[in-house]
């Protein structure tokens, strides 16, 4: 989590500086993967009993929201590229 979590923000920042739409889509794909990986580690920590779900519920929800926004941005960028 210590690597994938901050990587979401770093890769989003890189996506904002993309040189083209395909570059933006590619970089946002990395954001998508890192957000999903962060969710995986949070869920794994819960399942392993390392942390109580109630303590990380808001983090999991926020990660899911970021993931949803990322997927939506990728779809929008792909649609506008095709047009």
C-alpha positions in Angstrom: 0.0 0.0 0.0 2.9 2.3 0.7 3.9 2.1 -2.9 0.7 1.8 -4.9 -1.2 4.4 -2.9 1.1 7.4 -3.5 1.7 6.1 -7.0 -2.0 6.9 -7.8 -1.4 10.6 -7.3 2.0 10.7 -8.9 0.7 9.0 -12.1 -2.4 11.2 -12.2 -0.1 14.2 -12.1 1.9 12.7 -15.0 -1.4 12.1 -16.9 -2.3 15.8 -16.4 0.9 16.6 -18.3 0.4 14.1 -21.1 1.6 15.1 -24.5 -1.4 13.7 -26.4 -4.7 11.9 -25.8 -3.2 8.4 -26.3 -0.4 9.4 -23.8 -3.1 10.6 -21.4 -5.1 7.3 -21.8 -1.9 5.3 -21.2 -1.0 7.2 -18.1 -4.5 7.1 -16.7 -4.4 3.3 -17.3 -1.5 3.2 -14.8 -3.6 5.3 -12.4 -6.3 2.7 -12.8 -4.0 -0.2 -12.1 -2.4 1.5 -9.0 -5.8 2.4 -7.5 -7.0 -1.2 -8.0 -3.8 -2.5 -6.5 -4.3 -0.2 -3.5 -7.8 -1.5 -3.0 -6.4 -5.1 -3.2 -3.9 -4.5 -0.4 -6.5 -2.8 1.8 -8.9 -5.8 1.2 -6.1 -8.3 1.8 -5.2 -6.5 5.1 -8.8 -6.8 6.2 -9.0 -10.5 5.2 -5.8 -11.2 7.0 -7.0 -9.6 10.2 -4.3 -7.0 10.1 -6.8 -4.2 10.3 -10.4 -3.9 11.1 -12.7 -3.0 8.2 -14.3 -0.2 10.2 -10.9 1.5 10.4 -10.3 1.5 6.7 -13.8 1.6 5.3 -13.5 5.3 4.3 -10.1 4.6 2.6 -11.6 1.7 0.6 -14.6 3.9 -0.4 -12.3 6.7 -1.5 -10.1 4.4 -3.5 -13.2 3.0 -5.2 -14.4 6.5 -6.1 -11.0 7.4 -7.5 -11.0 4.2 -9.5 -14.5 5.0 -10.9 -13.5 8.5 -11.9 -10.3 7.2 -13.5 -12.2 4.6 -15.6 -14.8 7.3 -16.6 -12.0 9.7 -17.7 -10.3 6.9 -19.8 -13.6 6.1 -21.5 -14.3 9.8 -22.2 -10.8 10.4 -23.6 -11.1 7.3 -25.8 -14.5 8.4 -27.1 -13.3 11.9 -27.9 -10.2 10.5 -29.7 -12.4 8.3 -31.9 -14.7 11.2 -32.9 
